Structures are given as C-alpha cells and as structure tokens.
Amino acid sequence: MRRSISTLAIRIVWGLLCLTFSILIVSDVVSFVKEPSQYPLGTELGWCYRSPRNYIGSGLLLVGWELAGTLSSVFCERKHGRAALIGHFTATAAYIAYIFVKIINGSW
C-alpha cells in the first residue's frame, strides 16, 4: 500500500510540473506574438532563435512534450504507463542536464 501512495504522489507532482511548464511556455509564445522585438531573434543562441517561425514551432514542440508528460502521469496505471512516465522523466532530465552543461561551458 505504501508503494502505491508514493507512486501516486510522484505521478501527481510530475503531472502538475509538466502542466505548469506547458502553461509557462504557452504564455511565453503568446508574449512573443504580441512583442517579438523583445526577443533576441537572429542571434546565435540556437535554432529556435533563428526566425519567428522557429521560435513558435519550438514552443509548440515543448508544449507537446510537456503534455505528453502530463498524459503519461495520468495514465500511468495502464500496461506500459509506468515505463512511459519513467522514459519521459529520464529524457527530460537528460535534456536539462545537457542545457546545464552548455551553460556552464559558456557555449550557450
């Protein structure tokens, strides 16, 4: 019983985190559409800053990724749900670690 309560707590926390990030990303894209001059487009910060289309596309891609995390936390009880949740968490953690290393090395 204790394991199922901790699993439920982890699922709820991960689902809420993914949902929060989705809301933040959508609000950033909406802010970008309203005031594109406030964003460093055309710089060498990365692919998403090369053009407005890339910025909006990468924002939508991130929203899709976060919604996939939210859905995997909701449907974790299905046959392969736990593997999907662990896979989503692992891929997200690896991406954040990659970004962190790039920032530390000064290549971001």
C-alpha distance (Angstrom), angle and dihedral (degrees) to the residues before:
residue distance angle dihedral
M1 . . .
R2 3.81 . .
R3 3.79 92.4 .
S4 3.78 92.9 53.4
I5 3.83 91.5 51.5
S6 3.81 91.7 51.8
T7 3.80 90.7 45.7
L8 3.78 89.9 50.6
A9 3.82 90.7 49.4
I10 3.82 91.6 50.3
R11 3.80 91.1 48.2
I12 3.80 92.0 50.0
V13 3.81 93.7 47.4
W14 3.82 93.4 46.8
G15 3.80 92.3 45.9
L16 3.80 92.1 50.1
L17 3.81 91.8 46.6
C18 3.80 91.6 51.6
L19 3.80 91.4 46.1
T20 3.82 90.9 49.5
F21 3.80 91.8 50.2
S22 3.81 89.6 49.2
I23 3.78 90.7 54.5
L24 3.81 91.8 47.3
I25 3.80 92.6 49.8
V26 3.81 93.0 47.8
S27 3.82 90.5 49.8
D28 3.81 89.6 49.8
V29 3.81 92.1 51.3
V30 3.81 90.6 47.9
S31 3.81 89.4 49.5
F32 3.81 89.2 49.4
V33 3.80 91.9 52.2
K34 3.81 90.2 51.4
E35 3.84 97.7 43.8
P36 3.83 111.2 17.4
S37 3.81 91.5 161.8
Q38 3.82 89.2 70.9
Y39 3.81 91.9 66.1
P40 3.83 126.0 78.2
L41 3.81 97.7 -118.4
G42 3.77 117.3 170.4
T43 3.80 93.3 31.8
E44 3.76 126.7 120.0
L45 3.80 94.3 -112.0
G46 3.77 92.0 114.6
W47 3.77 146.8 -61.5
C48 3.79 94.6 -65.2
Y49 3.82 92.7 59.5
R50 3.80 96.0 54.0
S51 3.80 94.7 88.1
P52 3.81 141.0 -6.0
R53 3.81 90.0 -106.8
N54 3.80 90.9 55.2
Y55 3.81 92.1 48.5
I56 3.79 93.7 50.9
G57 3.81 91.7 42.4
S58 3.79 93.3 51.2
G59 3.81 89.8 47.7
L60 3.79 90.9 52.8
L61 3.80 90.3 46.5
L62 3.80 90.6 53.4
V63 3.80 91.2 48.0
G64 3.80 89.0 53.0
W65 3.79 90.8 49.7
E66 3.81 92.2 50.1
L67 3.80 92.2 46.7
A68 3.80 88.1 52.1
G69 3.81 87.5 55.4
T70 3.78 91.4 49.1
L71 3.80 91.9 49.6
S72 3.79 92.7 46.1
S73 3.79 89.6 53.5
V74 3.81 91.5 49.4
F75 3.81 95.0 47.6
C76 3.80 96.5 38.7
E77 3.80 91.5 122.4
R78 3.82 91.9 66.6
K79 3.80 121.1 100.3
H80 3.82 97.5 -86.4
G81 3.80 97.6 15.6
R82 3.78 96.3 110.3
A83 3.80 91.4 51.9
A84 3.81 90.0 49.6
L85 3.79 91.0 50.8
I86 3.81 93.3 48.0
G87 3.81 90.8 45.4
H88 3.80 92.1 50.6
F89 3.79 91.7 48.0
T90 3.82 92.5 47.6
A91 3.81 94.2 48.4
T92 3.80 91.4 47.0
A93 3.81 92.4 48.6
A94 3.82 91.0 48.1
Y95 3.81 91.4 51.3
I96 3.81 92.2 48.5
A97 3.81 90.1 49.0
Y98 3.82 89.9 50.1
I99 3.81 91.6 51.8
F100 3.80 90.7 46.0
V101 3.83 92.0 52.3
K102 3.81 90.6 48.8
I103 3.80 90.5 51.4
I104 3.82 92.4 47.5
N105 3.82 91.5 49.6
G106 3.80 91.2 49.0
S107 3.79 94.9 -121.5
W108 3.80 95.1 115.8
